[in-house]
Amino acid sequence: MRSLKPIFIENSKIPFWLSKFTPIQIGAITLGFVVLSKYEMDERVKRHETIHFQQFLETLFIGFLCLYLWDYIFCYLRYSDGEKAYMMIRAEQEAYANENDPDYLKNRKRWAWMFKRIM
C-alpha cells in the first residue's frame, strides 16, 4: 500500500467551489484516489495530501469520512470555531505535523493517527 500514490490534478476549480461550504479556504483536497488543487502543488502539499490518501486507504474510504466528520463535529461543539475544529481533526494533525518531512511517508506508522486523542 505504501507505493500507491494518488492522482494529482492541478488548476482545478473544485477546491474553489468546495471552499464556499467550509470554514477554511481549500487549496487542495483528497477525494479518494484523486487530489484536486487550485494551483500547481509543491512537494509539501503533495506530501500533505498523500498522507490523507494513505489515511483513506487505511480506513477503506468511508471510515475516513466518518472519522473526519466525527472529529470536526466534536471539536466544533467544543470550541464553536470552525477553523479551530478543522485544525483539531486527527487526520489534519498528522498531515500538518509531517508535511515538511520528506522521509515521513517511508517511515509512517499505519493507523497511529486514529489513536491520537482529539482535544
Backbone bond lengths (Angstrom), bond angles and torsions (degrees), N, CA, C in turn:
res aa  C-N    CA-C-N  psi(-1)  N-CA   C-N-CA  omega(-1)  CA-C   N-CA-C  phi
1 M - - - 1.452 - - 1.533 111.39 -
2 R 1.318 117.74 -29.63 1.458 120.34 -177.76 1.523 112.47 -61.24
3 S 1.315 117.46 -32.27 1.462 119.56 -176.96 1.531 112.47 -79.25
4 L 1.328 117.53 -14.36 1.461 119.81 176.95 1.521 109.88 -68.47
5 K 1.305 115.79 137.55 1.462 121.09 178.18 1.519 108.52 -130.02
6 P 1.324 115.63 150.68 1.466 117.94 178.27 1.521 110.89 -73.91
7 I 1.310 115.04 168.55 1.462 122.35 173.50 1.529 106.42 -91.11
8 F 1.319 117.42 123.63 1.463 122.20 -178.55 1.528 109.72 -96.64
9 I 1.337 115.62 126.63 1.459 121.62 176.32 1.528 107.27 -122.30
10 E 1.312 115.21 116.83 1.457 120.75 -177.41 1.530 110.89 -100.24
11 N 1.325 114.83 162.72 1.468 122.65 178.63 1.532 112.46 58.76
12 S 1.323 115.49 40.52 1.459 121.87 179.10 1.528 109.89 -92.69
13 K 1.295 117.03 148.05 1.471 122.56 176.56 1.539 111.30 -85.94
14 I 1.320 117.98 -14.83 1.468 121.28 -175.06 1.532 112.49 -59.60
15 P 1.358 120.32 -46.65 1.477 117.95 177.49 1.529 112.83 -59.36
16 F 1.317 117.16 -35.35 1.461 121.22 176.98 1.528 110.47 -60.06
17 W 1.318 117.11 -47.44 1.470 120.90 -178.38 1.523 111.73 -69.89
18 L 1.329 117.44 -39.63 1.468 120.11 178.74 1.527 111.49 -64.64
19 S 1.333 117.60 -31.19 1.462 121.75 -179.99 1.526 112.64 -60.98
20 K 1.303 117.04 -23.18 1.463 121.14 179.10 1.528 111.91 -68.04
21 F 1.353 117.21 -16.81 1.463 121.72 -176.86 1.527 112.80 -113.73
22 T 1.322 117.76 8.65 1.462 120.96 -175.97 1.529 110.59 -125.40
23 P 1.340 116.64 161.48 1.469 119.65 -179.93 1.538 113.32 -78.67
24 I 1.326 117.38 -3.40 1.466 121.42 179.99 1.518 109.47 -127.80
25 Q 1.309 115.91 163.56 1.459 120.95 173.11 1.530 107.43 -87.12
26 I 1.308 117.40 118.99 1.461 121.84 -177.67 1.520 109.22 -85.29
27 G 1.325 115.08 121.62 1.462 120.40 175.19 1.510 110.71 -92.30
28 A 1.336 115.11 -37.06 1.466 121.65 178.31 1.524 107.52 -149.78
29 I 1.317 116.10 151.75 1.456 121.15 -179.34 1.526 109.66 -146.60
30 T 1.327 114.82 140.08 1.458 121.23 176.72 1.518 108.30 -97.35
31 L 1.307 115.90 122.83 1.466 121.96 176.86 1.526 106.90 -124.94
32 G 1.320 115.63 93.69 1.463 119.93 -178.01 1.515 110.89 67.56
33 F 1.314 116.25 -122.36 1.457 121.99 -176.72 1.530 112.85 -87.84
34 V 1.333 116.91 2.49 1.460 121.06 -173.74 1.525 110.38 -120.53
35 V 1.331 116.30 137.71 1.454 122.60 171.80 1.525 106.95 -112.65
36 L 1.323 115.30 123.22 1.460 121.62 179.47 1.519 108.57 -108.56
37 S 1.317 116.93 132.40 1.454 121.27 -179.01 1.518 110.99 -130.82
38 K 1.340 115.74 145.03 1.459 120.85 175.85 1.522 110.86 -66.51
39 Y 1.323 115.99 -31.75 1.465 122.16 -171.28 1.522 110.53 -127.51
40 E 1.319 116.48 -177.20 1.459 120.75 170.12 1.519 106.81 -71.25
41 M 1.328 116.62 138.48 1.457 121.47 -175.69 1.525 111.53 -95.53
42 D 1.330 115.60 135.39 1.453 119.46 171.22 1.534 108.26 -87.07
43 E 1.312 116.78 177.59 1.469 120.64 -176.50 1.523 112.31 -63.96
44 R 1.316 117.81 -33.01 1.464 121.00 179.11 1.526 110.92 -63.28
45 V 1.320 116.63 -47.01 1.471 120.69 179.83 1.531 109.92 -65.91
46 K 1.316 117.11 -42.82 1.473 119.51 178.00 1.523 110.95 -60.23
47 R 1.339 116.97 -40.68 1.470 120.57 179.25 1.530 110.19 -65.32
48 H 1.339 117.11 -45.43 1.471 121.97 178.80 1.528 110.11 -56.35
49 E 1.311 116.51 -49.03 1.464 120.42 -177.79 1.526 112.07 -71.86
50 T 1.323 117.87 -30.77 1.471 120.30 176.43 1.524 110.33 -68.99
51 I 1.325 117.76 -33.31 1.468 120.16 173.43 1.521 109.25 -60.21
52 H 1.331 117.26 -44.86 1.475 119.74 176.95 1.530 110.85 -62.55
53 F 1.310 117.30 -39.52 1.460 120.74 177.55 1.535 110.28 -59.50
54 Q 1.328 117.16 -43.29 1.470 120.32 178.06 1.528 110.69 -64.78
55 Q 1.321 117.36 -37.46 1.463 121.23 175.99 1.532 110.57 -62.87
56 F 1.314 116.08 -41.09 1.466 120.85 175.88 1.522 110.34 -57.95
57 L 1.322 117.17 -46.71 1.466 121.42 -179.04 1.527 111.14 -62.78
58 E 1.321 117.08 -41.91 1.466 121.53 -178.00 1.519 112.54 -64.24
59 T 1.302 116.99 -31.39 1.469 121.19 -175.02 1.526 112.85 -108.29
60 L 1.309 115.97 12.12 1.470 121.46 177.84 1.528 112.27 57.57
61 F 1.309 116.12 41.12 1.458 125.66 174.25 1.523 114.14 65.84
62 I 1.305 118.84 -62.35 1.467 120.48 -176.23 1.522 110.38 -66.29
63 G 1.325 117.31 -34.59 1.465 120.77 176.91 1.514 111.42 -62.82
64 F 1.327 116.69 -39.30 1.465 120.76 177.96 1.522 109.90 -61.52
65 L 1.304 116.67 -47.74 1.467 120.40 -178.74 1.524 111.12 -61.41
66 C 1.335 117.06 -40.66 1.470 120.94 179.02 1.525 111.26 -65.45
67 L 1.342 117.17 -47.05 1.471 120.94 179.18 1.520 111.28 -63.11
68 Y 1.307 116.36 -43.27 1.465 121.88 -178.69 1.532 109.87 -60.87
69 L 1.319 115.47 -48.87 1.466 120.58 179.79 1.528 111.12 -64.57
70 W 1.328 117.51 -43.19 1.466 122.07 178.15 1.533 110.36 -57.41
71 D 1.339 116.20 -50.65 1.461 120.37 -179.14 1.525 110.69 -59.87
72 Y 1.326 116.29 -43.71 1.458 119.37 -178.50 1.531 110.81 -63.10
73 I 1.322 117.76 -48.76 1.474 121.30 -178.63 1.530 110.28 -62.20
74 F 1.331 116.81 -46.60 1.465 121.41 179.72 1.533 110.47 -57.05
75 C 1.316 116.41 -48.64 1.463 120.58 -177.98 1.528 112.17 -71.26
76 Y 1.312 117.12 -34.35 1.459 119.44 177.44 1.532 110.44 -64.82
77 L 1.325 115.97 -43.74 1.463 119.27 178.14 1.530 111.10 -63.85
78 R 1.313 116.33 -33.04 1.463 120.68 -179.35 1.537 112.58 -75.46
79 Y 1.323 117.26 -41.84 1.466 121.35 -172.98 1.533 114.77 -107.01
80 S 1.324 118.11 -15.36 1.471 122.61 -176.21 1.526 112.21 52.81
81 D 1.316 115.34 37.89 1.462 121.55 -177.63 1.529 107.67 -144.93
82 G 1.335 116.33 111.42 1.459 120.84 -175.43 1.515 113.96 -61.75
83 E 1.334 116.93 -41.04 1.463 119.69 -179.23 1.527 111.27 -68.34
84 K 1.326 117.30 -41.63 1.476 120.42 177.91 1.526 109.98 -65.85
85 A 1.325 117.35 -41.42 1.462 120.83 178.27 1.529 110.53 -59.07
86 Y 1.326 116.61 -42.26 1.465 121.54 177.78 1.531 110.84 -59.84
87 M 1.328 116.85 -45.32 1.467 120.72 -178.12 1.526 112.68 -69.10
88 M 1.330 117.92 -19.58 1.460 121.49 -179.90 1.530 113.10 -89.09
89 I 1.314 118.19 -8.28 1.468 121.66 178.39 1.524 108.81 -60.89
90 R 1.327 116.91 129.90 1.468 121.02 -176.79 1.523 112.73 -54.82
91 A 1.313 117.58 -41.61 1.464 121.06 -179.30 1.531 110.27 -63.24
92 E 1.319 117.06 -39.70 1.460 120.82 178.85 1.525 111.42 -70.82
93 Q 1.314 116.80 -36.70 1.462 119.74 178.60 1.529 110.69 -60.23
94 E 1.341 116.65 -44.72 1.465 118.93 178.51 1.531 110.55 -63.91
95 A 1.308 117.15 -45.36 1.464 120.54 -176.10 1.532 111.57 -65.39
96 Y 1.322 117.62 -46.09 1.462 119.64 179.93 1.531 111.74 -67.60
97 A 1.327 117.08 -38.92 1.469 120.30 -177.82 1.525 112.45 -66.11
98 N 1.330 117.62 -23.35 1.464 120.20 -171.99 1.518 115.01 -123.09
99 E 1.320 117.76 5.98 1.468 120.19 -176.24 1.531 113.15 -66.88
100 N 1.320 118.10 -19.82 1.469 120.88 -179.45 1.525 113.78 -95.58
101 D 1.323 117.35 -1.01 1.475 121.53 -178.13 1.532 109.52 -97.12
102 P 1.341 117.98 106.47 1.467 119.98 -177.04 1.530 114.22 -64.29
103 D 1.337 117.81 -18.33 1.467 121.02 -179.77 1.522 112.94 -98.11
104 Y 1.321 117.34 -2.96 1.465 119.83 -173.01 1.526 113.48 -57.96
105 L 1.302 117.94 -45.63 1.468 119.49 -176.27 1.526 112.31 -65.07
106 K 1.331 117.57 -27.39 1.478 120.87 177.11 1.517 111.00 -74.27
107 N 1.339 117.21 -32.00 1.468 121.79 -174.13 1.526 113.69 -106.13
108 R 1.298 116.99 1.80 1.462 122.51 -174.33 1.524 111.99 -61.71
109 K 1.331 115.74 134.28 1.462 121.26 176.66 1.526 108.46 -89.98
110 R 1.306 115.63 121.98 1.465 121.11 -178.64 1.525 111.92 -61.47
111 W 1.288 116.74 142.09 1.464 127.10 174.58 1.531 114.45 65.41
112 A 1.305 119.99 -3.48 1.470 120.57 -177.28 1.531 111.17 -59.57
113 W 1.320 117.27 -36.96 1.460 121.23 -178.24 1.533 112.94 -61.66
114 M 1.329 116.93 -28.87 1.471 120.01 -176.99 1.529 111.83 -70.20
115 F 1.324 117.12 -24.12 1.454 120.68 -175.05 1.528 112.29 -97.64
116 K 1.309 115.22 4.78 1.459 120.59 174.96 1.514 108.69 -71.64
117 R 1.285 116.11 143.22 1.456 120.57 179.90 1.527 110.01 -81.10
118 I 1.320 116.84 130.04 1.459 118.97 174.28 1.525 106.96 -85.56
119 M 1.303 115.94 141.46 1.470 120.51 -173.92 1.498 111.54 -97.10
